Amino acid sequence: MQKTEAVRHAEIAGAGIGGLATAIALAKRGWSVTVHERASTLRTFGAGIYIWSNGLRVLKALGAYEQATAGAHVGPQFHTRDHNNTTMEEIPINGPADARLITILRETLINTLVDVARQNKVEILTNSAATGATPEGELFLADGTVRKADLVVAADGINSAVRDSLDLLMYRKHLGYGAIRMLIPRAVGDVPASDTNRYIEYFTGTRRILYTPASATDLYVALCCSADDTAGLKVPSDRALWTESFPHLANLVARFGDAGRWDAFEVVKLKRWSKGRVAILGDAAHAMPPYLGQGGGCALMNGLGLADAVTGAEDVASALVDWEARERPMTEHTQDTAERLGDMNFWPDDIRSQVLKITGKSREIGAERMRTARHIPTAANLDV
Ligand SMILES: Cc1cc2nc3c(=O)[nH]c(=O)nc-3n(C[C@H](O)[C@H](O)[C@H](O)COP(=O)(O)OP(=O)(O)OC[C@H]3O[C@@H](n4cnc5c(N)ncnc54)[C@H](O)[C@@H]3O)c2cc1C
């Protein structure tokens, strides 16, 4: 039942993709919103990010699409290559019948969301760490303040303090794998000219290199390896070691910068996505390994879906239960598919190569993998 009343207020922990998207979506629906960010600035680290059609549709609905995608790289295909640099799979993208995929800098995405949030009168407080919440709608801050709200959103990332204060974690699974991410300038000669604009994931043994143009001038590189590959996960990365694994990428490896950030891949599942007036979303609720490039996409979709569910609802707590019922199946499909894709990290090269060359031709497997990208998010804008 719709309720017309005084402006409702939301307190959000975390100014990442999930928290900012939720803040914008709520503010656009008439809510007053305060976002608390633990860090002293709203800057993010140097890396690129893949955004598929589903995420682009949410950005459009938030009024963030034009700014976020200005200068984006739009690749023609996504290739998966084996240890001999032979293509195992080619995923067509951005054609008339394909899912869309663009890549941008994380900084561009966060800066855009911050700008759009402020244009919509969202208050963003830095140096403001949340420590917990109550189902009645209180958010506790590290400085001892208690903030009261009609809705509290925990978007405080994989180590969410707010989630844990409510005992909502079902499990957190370490996948024994991770990545170092870095940004370097694009240059001629890293890969053959025919590959320059492609997105390419190269496999050798348990190591992968992900090659991602992220603008006309920026190249995003992810070096992925097992969490016990102590030589592989060293930052600055060991160029001799990575050249030995990927001799066909020697030019690129020689240009690796000294900066880089290692993140281990994990899966997070919750008992419930809400308790009373508190909703949990983004990595705090549904972290996943990045093999589909959809962790951020799911945070965007669930933030918009959340704002749609609670706006005008008589009872915020039951609207949050409905929100979870509507959104969780697609998110769990995405998490489970991404987790399965990681299994092949540990397969012998020849077997992985043979299997992927066969599965890469399967329409059914391809459709399952693209289901999230092709999904029409709740309340999203379709004309992108
Ligand atoms: C290697 C790698 C590659 C990836 N590639 C992609 C990709 O290409 N496409 C994609 O869609 N997704 C990708 N992802 C996933 C994506 O980055 C995450 O799903 C997304 O960033 C989650 O956003 P979030 O807002 O939930 O959390 P976060 O980005 O973690 O943001 C949480 C925010 O909360 C703040 N915070 C933390 N604790 C507190 C507190 N107690 N109080 C207040 N603030 C707090 C943090 O400082 C941070 O700003 C990738 C992930 C990894 C690891």
The ligand as a Gaussian input file, in Angstrom:
#p B3LYP/6-31G(d) Opt

LIG

0 1
 C       39.900000      -8.441000      -8.689000
 C       38.482000      -7.951000      -8.740000
 C       37.958000      -7.523000      -9.943000
 C       36.625000      -7.096000     -10.022000
 N       36.124000      -6.714000     -11.231000
 C       34.825000      -6.346000     -11.325000
 C       34.294000      -5.938000     -12.587000
 O       35.006000      -5.885000     -13.584000
 N       32.980000      -5.602000     -12.657000
 C       32.169000      -5.633000     -11.551000
 O       30.980000      -5.319000     -11.656000
 N       32.655000      -6.004000     -10.341000
 C       33.960000      -6.341000     -10.207000
 N       34.483000      -6.700000      -8.992000
 C       33.585000      -6.674000      -7.814000
 C       33.323000      -5.261000      -7.339000
 O       34.532000      -4.555000      -7.175000
 C       32.581000      -5.289000      -6.012000
 O       31.506000      -6.191000      -6.080000
 C       32.041000      -3.911000      -5.664000
 O       33.103000      -2.995000      -5.539000
 C       31.265000      -3.970000      -4.368000
 O       30.854000      -2.681000      -4.024000
 P       30.405000      -2.377000      -2.542000
 O       29.954000      -0.961000      -2.546000
 O       29.476000      -3.414000      -2.057000
 O       31.698000      -2.563000      -1.642000
 P       33.073000      -1.785000      -1.641000
 O       33.491000      -1.409000      -3.002000
 O       34.007000      -2.630000      -0.828000
 O       32.763000      -0.437000      -0.857000
 C       32.543000      -0.429000       0.531000
 C       32.819000       0.982000       1.036000
 O       32.515000       1.013000       2.428000
 C       33.583000       1.616000       3.141000
 N       33.551000       1.035000       4.496000
 C       34.034000      -0.168000       4.905000
 N       33.754000      -0.353000       6.195000
 C       33.064000       0.729000       6.611000
 C       32.489000       1.126000       7.842000
 N       32.564000       0.321000       8.910000
 N       31.836000       2.301000       7.917000
 C       31.740000       3.136000       6.830000
 N       32.292000       2.824000       5.637000
 C       32.930000       1.629000       5.534000
 C       34.822000       1.271000       2.343000
 O       35.870000       2.174000       2.607000
 C       34.281000       1.381000       0.912000
 O       34.352000       2.704000       0.430000
 C       35.799000      -7.109000      -8.863000
 C       36.338000      -7.519000      -7.649000
 C       37.659000      -7.935000      -7.571000
 C       38.215000      -8.386000      -6.245000

